[in-house]
Amino acid sequence: AAGVIQSPRHLIKEKRETATLKCYPIPRHDTVYWYQQGPGQDPQFLISFYEKMQSDKGSIPDRFSAQQFSDYHSELNMSSLELGDSALYFCASSVQYGEKLFFGSGTQLSVL
Amino acid sequence: KNEVEQSPQNLTAQEGEFITINCSYSVGISALHWLQQHPGGGIVSLFMLSSGKKKHGRLIATINIQEKHSSLHITASHPRDSAVYICAVSNTGNQFYFGTGTSLTVIP
């Protein structure tokens, strides 16, 4: 069965650069969630989308933005990268608002 | 104070033992999730509960809404169960709160 696809798997950037992370939800899932997990830390909720509209916002920095497109894939755009942005970024999707989450394998971002 | 508290933080068990991980929360929720994270980072959603009890193989999850408490049980534990188990709750606004995780090591 198709799972949540995230790309790229690994990304290395330098400070002040920009990065774009992509998430392709399971087909027919209309809700996407983004999480950030720093080294040795708990996952932190960043932002979620339902039917291409932002549904909730967590601890997402102003330097980050995200959107969900007409095909339900989502992109997390990160600008002016800082060393502290180095983390594992997870995307999850659910068939509809409030249903069980399915997680992608994550994008490991390293900011040098 | 965290909205979601888990205990214990670390747990070591012998293969075959019955394991219980507890989760308490202080916010109103629409659902509680149990997640499993293996070394290397991948997260798997084990259960989503809004009431009662769910069972999947050797895993059992229960929730008591009145007491704001949930437990994850693993029967006949196996070394491949070694992982971090995370309790998370979601509210009607779709905001998620994560527990600090329980690191489980099952020794052969």
Interface residues (C-beta under 8 A of the other chain):
Chain A: T31 Y33 Y35 Q37 D42 P43 Q44 F45 S48 Y50 S55 D56 G58 L88 F90 A92 Y97 G98 E99 K100 L101 F102 F103 S105 G106 Q108
Chain B: S30 A31 H33 L35 G41 G42 I43 V44 S45 M48 I86 A88 S90 T92 G93 N94 Q95 F96 Y97 F98 G99 T100 G101
